[in-house]
């Protein structure tokens, strides 16, 4: 995620609101998701045990593939969906949970047999006719409809599925997916996606991955089809519906699909997104092969969205980033996330600096490549910052309230640079490329990053990371080890 500076205060507030929505779901905070009313408390209760968001996601199964069929009418804000979830049971499941906020569930089947279902706040609790055996691959189909309800804080912001002037935008971190489909909504359970979105003729409907074309649907509507064949975390899924001017093409054998809201004048937004391929190629030369099967970007003109998010293979940008002119810094940030965040995904939200520190550092690398400040100059400027939060909040353990704080971004990037200074350029870039190659399409933790850095560099780096990631005061300036 990138925060637009002019929208920073609001964005931080939005982040807190989203975090707050989730935090409210902790057991004991209300009846929304506590599994105590279920006939059998184990296995399969809500929550994968993320220390920051204990009830986010669900245990007892591992999703392999989502097949989403969604029909949306912007005139009425009515969504009708059928979601098919193919998963492997990791325990015997007399019942299991999916995350689904709002909407009305009409039917649920498990392996084709009708299943009992109940709602507990933002949880859909499914009780199959017979328990799913541990290790079994099973398929859940859920039919549902209604008006999507954004994840909302009345005073400060919204996320998830938002009804816009001419369509909708589904976007948000750390959660958004559960506002439009039943999902195991935690980044530790990545899956592939096959998405069909049916909208009134004349509207564009964009999602992640490779475009699979359009076909006419009943009533003169159009179905847009998308496929993300590389595992994706649910918060990286997106749908954007509305009037957009689109650009298609091919680059290095992969399709390109970008879209800019038609309400925006042609100019900086188009020009910035058009440089996606150039930026991606530069980052590829540093980090290794671009990790996905498609390229693109979407610029939305929606006042409630004042940030950019690294939605997989096709980041979504607030138009605010481009109001002052061309801006490839934000493009570099979101594209760097394709490696750091999307291909390598945090296993728990506490480690978010692995995403934001590296993406911010990539912005520094891109600026230097463009003839701007060197990475050392960027580090030096931040190092003298008197921003108390930067030094007081440890980026490696920021806490829920500081998940998107300047420490996670700027001090996260400074941590990356401190590593570079300490081990030298050769080892530093080998560390990054090794990390990318070894963790591709998976999940990772800070401890694993530290272990990789130590293994590749042959140096003991505990003290460096302890000070930069977990200290609560400004660390000493880094110096070359040895
Ligand atoms: Zn980011």
Boltz pocket constraint, residues with backbone or C-beta under 6 A from the ligand:
constraints:
  - pocket:
      binder: B
      contacts: [[A, 1], [A, 2], [A, 308], [A, 333], [A, 337], [A, 355], [A, 356], [A, 359]]
      max_distance: 6.0
